[in-house]
Amino acid sequence: MKKHAYLIMAHGSYEQLGFLISLLDHDKNDIFLHIDKKSVFTELDRKKLQEKVEKSQLIFVPRVAVYWGGYSQIEAEMTLFKTAYQHGDYCFYHLLSGIDLPLHSQETIHDFFEQHLDKIFLTMMTLEGDKENIDRLKYYHLFGRLTPRTFPGVFGKAFFKIYRHIEVFLQKILGINRLKRENLTPIKAAQWGSFPQDIIKLVVSSEKPIQQIFQHSFIPDEVFIPHLLQKNNLLGRLYDDRLSHDRKEDFQGNLRYINWWDGNPYTWTDIEKDISALEEARNLGYLFSRKFNISTSPMLKDRILIWTGRNKV
């Protein structure tokens, strides 16, 4: 079987990140790491992360300053996709955040994907009936670094809301409708997913049109891959195409168990309720989860080591 490429986007929490890398270290994996250029990242940090691998190659990709909600998120992802695609021949490319962790051993994860080599793993969501989110695609967002998180606190969110209202209002007067102009369908998916090589080839080869369409969109990282899949009639290859509404009962097709119903998203802790929830997620077929903070949850860290077959680490 071909190797797997793990693509990680991180912006700090290097102890947590090192733990993730150690769990992914396997002779059938290579690990590609993007560190937000806005984050402090020293040579000592790099050395400590490099020490976490013995069997995998750990490749640090060129750094992009990532601003939530802006096109820079796609730029960072594209850097990971291109570097991994040009580096080797991989059967799957798994996009993770630095605060994700696997819930199973690498052998179990490899065996699962070996049985689903042509599938695409995304958590699909709909924008139908969601005016605010449809406007993300319908109208341009001219200043990509200006988001609800640009300025801290309630003031920043209120300022962005007013700015965005004016931006959309003016475009309505001018008759702008990017949904028609770009032939966009109001669908989206969670940013994180697992993709076979032909899909990554499609994404990498589509870099210029992706930039042309989405560089002035708000939160475009959730829509550019679903757009490509639909445009190329590939949505039929989704492992699970049921729509998620961020509810506990919704299955997340990217096989990443993310708790949106208790947080934004919720950070798992040592309490028995959380450990039981993750046990149930494992039984339901989830392979990864987020968010974790191992420094404050040592018991959960020990359980993860057992689940992933690294209890002797």
N, C-alpha and C positions, 0 to 999 in steps of 0.2 A: 504494500500500500504506500502511496505517496505520503509525504510529510504534511503536517498542518502548520499554518502560520497564525500565530496569535498577535493581534494588533492592539496595542494598549494606548489609550489616551489618558494622561495623568497630569496633574498640576500641583502635586505636593503629596503629603502623607507618605513619605518614602519608606518608612518602616512597614506600613500596610502594603505598599507597592512591592517591596522586597519579598514579603510573604507570598503574595500572588505569584510573582515570578518563580519562587522556589517550588510552588505547587504545579507550575506549568513546565518545569524543567524535565525534559524527556527526550530520548534520542529520536523520536518521531515528530518533535516540535522545533520550530524556530520562533523566536519572540522578537517583535519589532515594537519599539517604544518611542512614543512622542511625549515630550515634556513641554508643557505650555511655556512659551518664551517669556511670559510675564512672571513666571515663577523663579525663585532663586534655586539654582541647581549647580552645586559645586563639583569639582573633580572628586572630592571625597564621597559625595553622594553617588556619583557615577561608579566609583570603585566599589562601594558597598553593594550596589545593585548587580554589578558584574560578578561579584563573588557568590551570588545566589544561584548561578547556573554552573552545571558541570557537564551536562549532556547536550543542551540546546545551544544554539548561537543566539546571543542577545545583541540586537542591532539597534543603535540609537539613530533615529531618523532626524533630518533637519527640522529645527524648531520653528513653529509659527505662533505668533501672539494670538491667542484664541479669545474672542469676545462672544459671550453667550448670546444667541439669537442672530448673530451675524454670519456672513459668508465665510469668515475665517474658520468656522467649525468644519465646513466642507473642505477648505484648504488643508487643514490638519489631517482630516481623514484621507484626502487624496494623496497626501505625502506618504502616509502609511501604505495605502493601496499600491501606489506606484513602486515604492521601494521594495515591498514584498514581492510584487509580481515580477519585477526585474531581477530579483535576487535568486529565485528558485522556482521549482515546479511543485506546487502544493495542491492537495485535493480540496482543502477547505481553508478559508480565511475567516477568523473569528475576531470581530471587533468588540473589545471590552473596555470598560473604564478602569482606572487604577484602584477603584474601591469595590470591584467585583471579586468574587471568589468562585472556584468550581465547587460543585456539590458531590462529585463523583471522581473516581480515579481517572487518570488519563487513558488507561487501557479500556475502561468502560466507555468513555467519551469517544475514543477512536473506533471502537466496535460499533457504536451507534451510528456514527457518520458513514462508516463503511457500508452500512445497510441502506443509506439514503444519499447516495453520491450525487444524484441529480436534483436534490431538493434545495430550496431557498428558505432560510429560517429568519422570518421577520414577524414582529407583532404588528398586525395591520389595524388601523383605526380609520374612521370616516370623519370627514369634515362636513358632510351633508347636514344642513340645519344649524350649523355652527357659524353664525355670521362673522364673529371676530376672527376665527381661524381661517375662514374662506377669504377674508380680506387680506390675510397674509400673502395669499397667492394672487389675488385679484388686483392689488395695488402695489406700487413700488414702495420700498423702504429705502430712502435715499442715503441715510447716514447709518451704515451698518454697525458702528460702534455705539450708537445711541439705543439703549435698551432699558427695560425696567431696572436693570442691575447696574447701570452706569453710575448712578448716584445712590448712595445708601439710604435705607429707610423709606418711610411712607412718602416723603417729599419726592424722592427719585421716581417712585412708581406713579405718583400723581402727575409729575412733570411729563413723563413719557406718555401717559395716557392722553394728556392734553395735546402734546406734540403729534402723536399718532392720529388723533381725531382730526386735527387740522390737515395733516398730510393726506389722509384718505378723503376728506371733504373736498379739498382742492382738485384731486384727481377725478372725483365723481363729476365735478363741474366740467372738467376737460374731456369727459367721456372715455377715460382710460379703463380698459378691462383686459388684464393680462390673461385671464382664463381663456378668452376667445382668441386673443392675439397669439398666444403661445400654445394653444390647444391643450390646456392643462385641465386635468380632472381633479376635483377636490378630494384627494385621498392622501393619507400619510401613514407612516410607520414609525415605530420607535427607532431611535438612532442606532441602537446596538443590534447586531445580527451576525449570522454565519452564512457564508456564501461560497459556492463551488467556484473553481477557477474561471470557467467561461463567463460567469457574471462579473468577476473582478476585471477580466479582460474587457468586457463591455463598458464598465465604469471608467476604467483608465483611458480607453480609446475615445470616450465621450467627454473628456475633460473640458474641451473648449465650448461645446454647446451647453454643457452644464453651467459653466461660468456665465455664458451669455444670458441664459434664462434666469438663473437664480442668484446672481451676485448682488442684486438689489431687492432681495426678498427677506422677509422677517422669519426667522427660525427655519431656514431652508434645508437644514440637515435632515429633517423628518420627511421631506417630500421628494428629494432629488432621485433617490433610488427607486421608490415606488413609481415615479414618473417614467424612469427608464424601463422598468419592468413592464409597465402597461403599454408604453409606446412600442415595445418589441414583442408584445403578446407573450410575456413570460410569467404572468401572474398565476397561471395554471400550475406552475412548478412549486408554489408555496407548500411547505410542509403542512401548514394549518392556516387556512384563509379566514377563519372566524374573526370578527371584529372585536377588539378589546375596547372597553369603556373605562378602564382603570378600576374595575370592580374585582373583588376577591374571587367571584365565581367565573370570571372571564379567563380563558386559557391564553397564555402569552406564547405566541408561535415562535418567538426567537429562543425559547427554552431558557430564558433568564427570568427568574422569579423575583419580581420587583414589587414591593409593597407600597402601592400608591394610596391605599385606603386608610392607612394609619399615619402617613407622613407624605413628604413631597421630595423624594420618597423617604420611607421609614428606614432608620438605621437599626439593624438587628442587634440584640443584646444577649446577655447571659441568662435571662429569665427563661424558665421552663416553657412558657407559652411560645416564645420565639423559636426555641430549639425544636419544639414539637411542630411548629408551622413549617420549618425548614425540612424536617423529616418527612412531613406530608408532601411537600413540594418535590422532594426526591422521588417519592413513590408515584407521584403524578407524571414523572418523566422530565422534570426540569434538570438541566445540567449545570447551570450557573445561577448566582443570585447576587444582589446588591441591596443596600449598602452595608458595609462592615466597618468596624473600628476595633481591631484586634487588641489595641493597647488598653482599652477599657473593658474588653470582654474576653479574658483569658480562657474561661471555660468553653466558650463558643469556639475559640481558636483550637482548643484541644479536640473538640468534636469534629471540626473541619478536617483536622489531620487524620482522624480515624476514617471519616467518610471518603477521603481522597487516597487512603492507603499509605499515608505518610506519618503514621503515628510514632514511628521511630526516629523521625527527623528532630 
